[in-house]
């Protein structure tokens, strides 16, 4: 729409209800662009009225999308409605039964909550640096906690994160650190290691694109090779000492590889993960949720290749999600806040099976 109005939210819900062939929704996932963020309640209320339910969950974000289209920097509403045996419910009622749909504002994240014993998947509302307007809501009301913990009942879930990284080096042991600075890596300066990896990849003397480089680390080389790793942005480097400053402090004894954010790698990784999720689900997915980094999506060339791949591999599957400034996924048994990643979750409805036995006399 041209303006961020409650009528836009009501219209989106009405269209979704018509497509789902229901008149009363059990719950609604409502995503609004940042134009709604300062005062989203009127739009939330309009969506609840149109859906005839009060179980409305969601957030505002810089960009939102469905399987049909994506929108950035323009007033828009994306809606997924649920009916029948499938519904979004408060996490407190089903805390241990399934991974939790997690939506958080940037200022609401803390490590204690992130790893409180539950498995999580989701994303962080807000712009690329977490400073723009953002809001989250559940039960058709804006929340004071700044986060949503929800459970989708009546479904089987399969979820994975894709990082879109091209590995430029093999895992090397970290031998010396000083707070956020990596000072010695496999008997070499980290900068020398990075320069060597970049030169082998680029086959040129071009400067290292630090904004596209990631430090990939884990407690073992095997974990990195199996994709069970954490990531950290590169902040700066020191030409004299050869040290590299990361966005997160690492520990001596951990292993590190250099990764490059790469479109081709991102596409190949998402293709593989989509296939893995279909196999894990064991059934054709009925719908999907995608949480994508604002620096991913249309970042490369103005086309969201993630959406394109999912639409090709899973045609006609309802999909909804948003572009945020952080993604949440469980990797190697630990919930992580990921940079420049995408978290895809596929769902298949559970059907109740009844067997009746009788005896004729």
Secondary structure, DSSP 4 states (H G I P E B T S, - for coil): --S--HHHHHHHHHHHHHHHT-SS-SEEEEEEEGGGGGG-HHHHHHHHHHHT-S-EEEEEESEEEESS-EEESS--EEEEEE-TT-EEEEGGGSTTTSPEEEEEEGGG--HHHHTSSS-EEEEEES-TTS-S---EEETTEE-SSSEEEEEEETEEEEEEEE--EEE-S--EEEEEEETTEEEEETTB-HHHHHHHHHHHHH-S-PPP-GGGEEEEEESSHHHHHTT--EEEEEEEE-TTT--EEESS---TT-EEEEEEE-HHHHHHHHHHHHHHHHHHHTS--SEEEEEEETTSGGGTTSS-HHHHHHHHHSTT-EEEEEEES-EEEEETTEEEEESS-EEEEEEEE------------
